[in-house]
Amino acid sequence: MPPRQDVPVVYATVFTGYAAALERAPLDAHTRRAYACRVRSFLAWLDDAAPAGGDPLTDEHGRDFAARDYRAHLKTVLKRTPATANAHLVALDHFFTHLGARRRGPRRAASHRPPRTRGPRAEAVPARRGETPPRPRPGDRTAAVLLRAARERTRRPGRR
C-alpha cells in the first residue's frame, strides 16, 4: 500500500472542511476513507501539476480541465485502470459538489405527469398520405396464426 499523501499547505483549509463534511455524509466508512484518499491525492497532484485553465476550486472551466488532466495522469503516468480512474472522478465529483460547483449539462425538471403509453388505438391509426404504413413485426403474424388456430379448435371440439 502506498504511503499516505499529505495535503499541500495551500489546500489544507479546503481539505479540512471537506473531511469534516465527509464524516457527516451518509456514506459507508470505506467510501469516506476512499474519497478522502482520492481527493488528497488529487490535491497533491494539483499542487505539483499546476494545470492551465484557471483555478480548479473556484472556476468551472478550470475544474473541468483539471479533472480531465488528472484522469489522463492516472491512466498514463500511474498506469491505473479506467475503472480506478473513474472511481477517482466520482470522489472528485463529490468533492466539487461539496465546494458548491454546479454540474455541467442541462438539468431537466422532474415531470409530474406519468409517462404516456401507447394504447391499442395508437397502433390502429392509419398512415398519413405519403407515408408508408408500419410493417408488421415478424412475431405478430405467428401470434395471429396461433390464436386463430386455438379459436378454431375451441369452436369445433368434436371435429378434427
Secondary structure per residue as TSV (DSSP state, phi and psi in degrees):
chain	resnum	aa	ss	phi	psi
A	1	M	-	360.0	131.2
A	2	P	-	-66.6	153.1
A	3	P	-	-65.0	153.7
A	4	R	-	-67.3	130.0
A	5	Q	-	-84.1	140.4
A	6	D	-	-85.2	147.8
A	7	V	-	-79.4	131.7
A	8	P	-	-59.4	148.7
A	9	V	G	-57.8	-34.9
A	10	V	G	-59.5	-35.4
A	11	Y	G	-107.0	10.3
A	12	A	H	-62.1	-42.6
A	13	T	H	-65.6	-43.5
A	14	V	H	-63.4	-43.9
A	15	F	H	-69.0	-36.7
A	16	T	H	-61.8	-43.2
A	17	G	H	-63.5	-40.2
A	18	Y	H	-67.5	-41.7
A	19	A	H	-62.7	-38.1
A	20	A	H	-66.6	-41.9
A	21	A	H	-67.7	-33.1
A	22	L	H	-66.3	-34.7
A	23	E	H	-65.8	-30.5
A	24	R	H	-88.4	-10.9
A	25	A	S	-69.8	145.4
A	26	P	S	-78.8	64.6
A	27	L	-	-124.6	158.3
A	28	D	-	-65.4	153.3
A	29	A	H	-60.3	-39.3
A	30	H	H	-64.1	-40.5
A	31	T	H	-65.1	-41.8
A	32	R	H	-59.9	-45.7
A	33	R	H	-64.1	-42.3
A	34	A	H	-66.1	-43.9
A	35	Y	H	-61.7	-43.8
A	36	A	H	-62.6	-43.2
A	37	C	H	-63.9	-43.7
A	38	R	H	-69.2	-38.8
A	39	V	H	-69.2	-38.1
A	40	R	H	-60.7	-43.7
A	41	S	H	-69.3	-33.5
A	42	F	H	-64.7	-44.0
A	43	L	H	-66.0	-35.8
A	44	A	H	-66.3	-41.8
A	45	W	H	-64.1	-40.4
A	46	L	H	-62.3	-37.7
A	47	D	H	-68.6	-37.7
A	48	D	H	-77.9	-41.1
A	49	A	H	-80.5	-37.2
A	50	A	-	48.1	65.8
A	51	P	-	-67.1	152.5
A	52	A	S	-80.1	159.8
A	53	G	S	114.2	11.4
A	54	G	S	101.8	176.0
A	55	D	-	-75.5	118.2
A	56	P	T	-65.5	-23.5
A	57	L	T	-83.1	-17.2
A	58	T	T	-122.4	-24.5
A	59	D	-	-106.0	128.6
A	60	E	H	-61.0	-44.2
A	61	H	H	-64.0	-44.1
A	62	G	H	-63.7	-37.4
A	63	R	H	-61.9	-45.1
A	64	D	H	-64.9	-41.7
A	65	F	H	-66.3	-41.0
A	66	A	H	-65.3	-41.2
A	67	A	H	-64.1	-41.1
A	68	R	H	-64.7	-45.5
A	69	D	H	-66.5	-36.8
A	70	Y	H	-66.7	-39.9
A	71	R	H	-62.1	-43.0
A	72	A	H	-63.1	-39.5
A	73	H	I	-62.5	-43.9
A	74	L	I	-62.0	-42.9
A	75	K	I	-78.5	-37.3
A	76	T	I	-92.9	-49.4
A	77	V	I	-79.9	-49.9
A	78	L	S	-87.1	-6.5
A	79	K	-	57.3	41.4
A	80	R	-	-83.1	153.7
A	81	T	-	-74.1	160.9
A	82	P	H	-58.4	-35.3
A	83	A	H	-64.4	-40.9
A	84	T	H	-67.0	-42.2
A	85	A	H	-62.1	-40.3
A	86	N	H	-67.2	-35.2
A	87	A	H	-63.8	-37.6
A	88	H	H	-64.6	-40.4
A	89	L	H	-67.2	-32.4
A	90	V	H	-65.4	-42.1
A	91	A	H	-63.5	-39.9
A	92	L	H	-66.5	-35.6
A	93	D	H	-61.7	-42.7
A	94	H	H	-64.0	-41.4
A	95	F	H	-62.6	-48.3
A	96	F	H	-70.2	-29.9
A	97	T	H	-65.3	-39.0
A	98	H	H	-61.4	-37.3
A	99	L	T	-74.6	-8.8
A	100	G	T	95.5	16.1
A	101	A	-	-74.0	143.3
A	102	R	-	-86.3	150.8
A	103	R	-	-79.3	150.8
A	104	R	S	-81.2	154.8
A	105	G	S	95.6	160.8
A	106	P	-	-71.7	137.3
A	107	R	-	-103.3	127.9
A	108	R	-	-97.0	139.8
A	109	A	-	-71.0	147.2
A	110	A	-	-67.4	135.7
A	111	S	-	-82.4	136.4
A	112	H	-	-93.8	-6.2
A	113	R	S	-95.3	145.4
A	114	P	-	-69.7	155.8
A	115	P	-	-64.9	145.6
A	116	R	-	-76.1	139.5
A	117	T	-	-111.5	153.2
A	118	R	-	-89.0	118.7
A	119	G	-	-89.6	-178.8
A	120	P	H	-65.2	-27.4
A	121	R	H	-71.3	-30.1
A	122	A	H	-64.3	-31.9
A	123	E	H	-72.4	-30.2
A	124	A	H	-87.7	-1.1
A	125	V	-	-66.2	125.9
A	126	P	-	-67.7	154.9
A	127	A	-	-69.9	146.8
A	128	R	-	-71.2	162.8
A	129	R	T	-60.4	131.3
A	130	G	T	93.1	-14.4
A	131	E	S	-96.6	148.2
A	132	T	-	-87.5	141.5
A	133	P	-	-67.2	153.0
A	134	P	-	-64.6	140.8
A	135	R	-	-78.5	141.9
A	136	P	-	-67.5	145.7
A	137	R	-	-74.7	154.3
A	138	P	H	-59.4	-36.2
A	139	G	H	-74.7	-19.5
A	140	D	H	-63.4	-45.0
A	141	R	H	-64.7	-41.5
A	142	T	H	-62.8	-44.9
A	143	A	H	-63.4	-40.5
A	144	A	H	-64.4	-42.4
A	145	V	H	-63.8	-42.9
A	146	L	H	-65.9	-41.6
A	147	L	H	-64.6	-41.6
A	148	R	H	-63.6	-42.0
A	149	A	H	-65.2	-40.5
A	150	A	H	-65.2	-39.0
A	151	R	H	-65.5	-41.7
A	152	E	H	-64.1	-38.7
A	153	R	H	-66.3	-38.1
A	154	T	H	-74.4	-25.3
A	155	R	H	-74.0	-37.3
A	156	R	-	-121.4	75.4
A	157	P	S	-67.3	-28.8
A	158	G	S	-84.9	-20.2
A	159	R	-	-96.7	160.7
A	160	R	-	-98.8	360.0
